[in-house]
Amino acid sequence: MKSVIIKRVLCLIIFMGGALAQRTYTTKFPKAETPLSENHNWINQGTCADSALCRGAGGSNINSSTGVAHGTQSGAAPPPYLDSGAIVGGTWGPSQMVRIVVNWDGNGNTNNNYDETEIRLRNTFSNGHGQGYNINCRTGTPNSNSYVQMGRFNPNGTFTSPFAQASGKNAGCTNGDVLTGAVVNNARGQPVISFYRNGVLIIQGTDTGGAAAIQSGSPGFGFYHQCASQPCGGSNGSNTDFGISSFFASDLAPPSGLTAVVH
C-alpha cells in the first residue's frame, strides 16, 4: 500500500509540474545589435539580409544599443503604418504576459510626435504581413493628449478598432514606467487583453470577433514613431529618444502582484 501511495504522489507531482510548465524569456539588451537578434531568439518585423531574423512583415526592425532597444521607423506620416516590432521566436502557449520598462531620454520634442511604446501578444510575422494583438501607449510627458489603446493586427493588413482605450494624463507612459500586457481566453474562448501600468490595471478588452480572434503566436514589443510635422526634423524627436530597457515574457498568465482597478 505504501508503495502505491508513493507512486501516486510521484505521478501527481509530475502532472502538476507539466501543468505549471511555462516558457519565459528575459533580457536587458546587453549588446548593440542591428537588428535585435540575441543569438536569433528574436524575429523582426522589417527586412534584412537574414530572412530568419527579419520576416519582412510590413513593418520596421528593432535595434539595440547597450541597455536599450528602440525602433527604426523613419517618422514619415502613414499610410503605410510601418511600426517597428520584434517577437520572441519558437512555440509559446496561448496565455501570455509581457512586462517592459519604458526608457525615454527626456527630449521634449518627443511630446510633439505621435510616439508609442507597444506590447505585442500572440503575434506572428510572415512575409508581407503580421498579425496579433497590440497595446500601444503614447510616450513622453503625460498630458491631456496622452492615450493607450489595444487592438488586433489582421492577416490582410487591416487593424481592428480598439477593444479598449483611455486618454488623458493618467493614460500616458513615461520614463521608468513598468508596462504589463496579458492575454487569456475566457470561458467562451474569447481573448481577454489587459494592460497594467506600474501594477495598476488601466484598460481591459475582449476580442468578440469570433473566428477572426487570434489564438496563437508569440510575445514581443514594438514602437510607433510619427513626426508631428512633415518632413521630420526641427522640433521633432527621433526614434532613438524612446525605447525599453527591460523585457520579460511568460506563457503562464495572468501575471501576479497587480491591482485590478481600472483608472
C-alpha positions as CSV (number, residue, x, y, z in Angstrom):
1,M,0.0,0.0,0.0
2,K,2.8,2.4,0.9
3,S,4.5,1.7,-2.5
4,V,1.2,2.5,-4.3
5,I,0.8,5.8,-2.4
6,I,4.3,6.9,-3.2
7,K,3.8,6.1,-6.9
8,R,0.5,8.1,-6.9
9,V,2.2,11.1,-5.2
10,L,5.1,10.9,-7.8
11,C,2.5,10.8,-10.6
12,L,0.7,13.8,-9.1
13,I,4.0,15.8,-8.8
14,I,4.9,15.0,-12.4
15,F,1.4,16.0,-13.6
16,M,1.5,19.3,-11.6
17,G,4.9,20.1,-13.0
18,G,3.7,19.6,-16.5
19,A,0.6,21.7,-15.9
20,L,2.6,24.5,-14.5
21,A,5.4,24.3,-17.0
22,Q,6.0,27.6,-18.7
23,R,8.3,29.3,-21.1
24,T,9.9,32.6,-20.3
25,Y,12.3,35.0,-21.9
26,T,14.0,37.9,-20.3
27,T,16.6,40.4,-21.4
28,K,18.1,43.9,-20.7
29,F,19.6,44.2,-24.1
30,P,23.3,43.9,-23.1
31,K,24.7,44.2,-26.7
32,A,24.3,46.7,-29.5
33,E,22.7,44.9,-32.4
34,T,21.3,46.0,-35.8
35,P,18.7,44.4,-35.9
36,L,18.0,42.9,-32.5
37,S,18.9,39.2,-32.5
38,E,20.3,37.8,-29.2
39,N,21.5,34.6,-30.9
40,H,18.5,34.5,-33.2
41,N,16.0,34.5,-30.3
42,W,14.1,37.4,-31.9
43,I,12.2,37.8,-35.1
44,N,12.0,41.3,-36.5
45,Q,9.0,42.8,-38.4
46,G,11.1,44.5,-41.1
47,T,13.6,43.3,-43.7
48,C,17.3,42.5,-43.6
49,A,19.8,40.1,-45.3
50,D,18.8,37.2,-42.9
51,S,15.2,36.1,-43.7
52,A,15.0,34.1,-40.5
53,L,15.8,37.1,-38.4
54,C,13.7,39.6,-40.4
55,R,10.4,38.4,-41.9
56,G,9.5,41.5,-44.0
57,A,6.1,41.6,-42.3
58,G,5.1,45.0,-43.4
59,G,6.9,46.9,-40.7
60,S,10.3,48.1,-39.3
61,N,13.0,46.4,-37.3
62,I,14.2,46.8,-33.7
63,N,17.8,47.9,-32.9
64,S,19.5,47.7,-29.6
65,S,22.3,49.8,-28.0
66,T,23.8,48.8,-24.7
67,G,20.9,48.5,-22.3
68,V,18.1,49.9,-24.6
69,A,16.1,48.6,-27.5
70,H,14.4,51.1,-29.8
71,G,12.5,51.3,-33.1
72,T,13.8,52.3,-36.6
73,Q,10.7,53.7,-38.2
74,S,11.5,56.9,-40.1
75,G,8.7,59.1,-38.7
76,A,7.0,59.6,-42.1
77,A,3.3,60.0,-42.0
78,P,1.2,56.9,-42.9
79,P,0.0,55.2,-44.9
80,P,1.6,52.7,-44.7
81,Y,1.9,52.1,-41.0
82,L,5.4,50.8,-40.5
83,D,5.5,50.1,-36.8
84,S,8.8,48.6,-35.5
85,G,8.4,45.3,-33.9
86,A,10.1,42.2,-32.6
87,I,8.8,38.9,-31.2
88,V,10.5,36.0,-29.5
89,G,10.6,33.0,-31.8
90,G,9.7,29.5,-31.0
91,T,6.5,27.9,-29.6
92,W,4.5,29.7,-26.9
93,G,1.3,28.8,-25.1
94,P,-1.8,31.0,-25.8
95,S,-1.9,32.6,-22.3
96,Q,0.8,35.2,-22.5
97,M,2.2,38.0,-20.4
98,V,4.8,40.7,-21.4
99,R,6.4,43.2,-19.0
100,I,8.6,46.0,-20.3
101,V,10.2,49.1,-18.8
102,V,10.0,52.4,-20.7
103,N,13.2,54.3,-21.5
104,W,12.8,57.9,-22.6
105,D,15.7,60.3,-22.7
106,G,13.5,63.3,-21.8
107,N,13.8,65.1,-25.1
108,G,10.9,67.5,-25.0
109,N,10.4,67.2,-28.8
110,T,9.1,63.7,-28.3
111,N,5.9,65.4,-26.9
112,N,5.4,66.9,-30.4
113,N,5.3,63.5,-32.0
114,Y,3.0,60.5,-32.1
115,D,5.4,58.2,-30.4
116,E,4.1,55.0,-28.9
117,T,5.6,52.1,-26.9
118,E,3.9,48.8,-27.8
119,I,3.3,45.4,-26.2
120,R,2.7,42.5,-28.6
121,L,0.8,39.4,-27.7
122,R,0.1,36.3,-29.9
123,N,1.9,37.9,-32.8
124,T,3.1,36.1,-35.9
125,F,5.3,37.6,-38.6
126,S,5.4,36.3,-42.1
127,N,6.5,37.7,-45.5
128,G,4.3,40.7,-46.2
129,H,2.2,40.9,-43.1
130,G,2.0,40.4,-39.4
131,Q,-1.0,39.5,-37.1
132,G,-1.7,39.5,-33.4
133,Y,-2.7,41.8,-30.5
134,N,-1.1,45.2,-30.0
135,I,-1.2,47.5,-26.9
136,N,0.1,51.0,-27.7
137,C,0.8,53.7,-25.2
138,R,1.8,57.3,-26.2
139,T,5.2,58.0,-24.7
140,G,6.6,61.3,-23.3
141,T,5.4,63.7,-20.7
142,P,1.9,62.5,-19.6
143,N,-0.6,65.2,-20.5
144,S,-4.2,65.7,-21.8
145,N,-3.2,64.3,-25.2
146,S,-1.8,61.0,-23.8
147,Y,-3.6,57.8,-24.6
148,V,-3.4,54.0,-24.5
149,Q,-5.3,51.5,-26.7
150,M,-5.4,47.9,-27.7
151,G,-6.5,46.2,-31.0
152,R,-5.8,43.4,-33.5
153,F,-3.5,43.3,-36.5
154,N,-5.2,41.1,-39.1
155,P,-3.6,38.9,-41.7
156,N,-4.9,41.0,-44.5
157,G,-3.1,44.1,-43.2
158,T,-6.0,45.8,-41.6
159,F,-6.3,46.8,-38.0
160,T,-9.4,46.1,-35.9
161,S,-10.6,49.2,-34.0
162,P,-9.5,49.3,-30.3
163,F,-11.3,46.8,-28.0
164,A,-10.5,49.3,-25.2
165,Q,-8.8,52.7,-24.8
166,A,-8.2,55.5,-22.4
167,S,-7.0,59.1,-22.8
168,G,-5.7,61.9,-20.7
169,K,-2.8,62.4,-18.3
170,N,-3.4,59.1,-16.5
171,A,-3.2,57.1,-19.7
172,G,0.3,58.2,-20.9
173,C,3.6,56.3,-20.5
174,T,6.9,57.9,-19.5
175,N,10.5,57.0,-18.5
176,G,10.7,54.3,-15.9
177,D,7.1,53.1,-16.2
178,V,6.6,49.3,-15.9
179,L,4.1,48.2,-18.6
180,T,2.5,44.8,-18.5
181,G,0.2,43.3,-21.0
182,A,-1.6,39.9,-20.7
183,V,-3.9,37.8,-22.8
184,V,-6.0,34.8,-21.6
185,N,-9.2,33.2,-23.0
186,N,-12.5,33.5,-21.1
187,A,-14.9,30.6,-20.8
188,R,-16.3,31.3,-24.3
189,G,-12.8,31.1,-25.8
190,Q,-12.6,34.8,-26.4
191,P,-9.2,36.5,-25.9
192,V,-9.3,39.0,-23.0
193,I,-6.4,41.5,-23.1
194,S,-5.3,43.5,-20.1
195,F,-2.9,46.4,-19.7
196,Y,-1.3,47.5,-16.5
197,R,1.0,50.4,-15.8
198,N,3.1,50.2,-12.7
199,G,1.0,47.4,-11.3
200,V,-2.4,49.0,-11.8
201,L,-4.9,47.9,-14.4
202,I,-5.6,50.7,-16.9
203,I,-7.7,49.1,-19.6
204,Q,-9.1,45.7,-20.4
205,G,-10.9,44.5,-23.6
206,T,-12.3,41.3,-25.1
207,D,-12.0,40.3,-28.7
208,T,-15.5,39.3,-29.7
209,G,-14.5,38.8,-33.4
210,G,-15.2,35.0,-33.4
211,A,-13.1,33.2,-36.0
212,A,-11.1,36.4,-36.6
213,A,-9.7,36.3,-33.0
214,I,-6.0,35.4,-32.7
215,Q,-5.5,32.2,-30.7
216,S,-1.7,31.6,-31.1
217,G,1.5,33.4,-31.7
218,S,4.5,34.9,-29.8
219,P,5.0,37.7,-27.3
220,G,7.1,40.7,-28.1
221,F,7.2,44.5,-28.2
222,G,7.3,47.4,-30.7
223,F,7.2,51.1,-31.3
224,Y,5.4,53.6,-33.4
225,H,7.2,56.9,-34.4
226,Q,5.4,59.6,-36.4
227,C,6.7,63.2,-36.6
228,A,4.0,65.7,-35.9
229,S,5.3,68.0,-38.7
230,Q,6.4,66.6,-42.1
231,P,9.1,66.1,-43.2
232,C,10.7,65.1,-39.9
233,G,13.3,67.4,-38.4
234,G,13.4,70.6,-36.4
235,S,11.0,70.4,-33.5
236,N,10.5,66.6,-33.8
237,G,12.2,63.9,-31.7
238,S,13.8,60.9,-33.2
239,N,13.2,57.1,-33.0
240,T,16.1,56.7,-30.6
241,D,14.8,59.1,-28.0
242,F,12.5,56.4,-26.6
243,G,12.7,52.6,-26.2
244,I,12.7,50.0,-23.5
245,S,15.4,48.9,-21.1
246,S,14.0,45.6,-20.0
247,F,11.8,42.8,-21.4
248,F,10.2,39.8,-19.8
249,A,7.7,37.3,-21.3
250,S,5.9,34.3,-20.0
251,D,3.2,32.0,-21.2
252,L,1.8,31.4,-17.8
253,A,-0.7,34.2,-17.4
254,P,-2.3,36.2,-15.8
255,P,0.5,37.9,-14.0
256,S,0.6,38.2,-10.2
257,G,1.1,41.1,-7.9
258,L,-1.1,43.5,-9.9
259,T,-4.1,45.6,-8.9
260,A,-7.3,45.0,-10.8
261,V,-8.6,48.6,-10.6
262,V,-9.3,50.5,-13.8
263,H,-8.3,54.2,-13.7
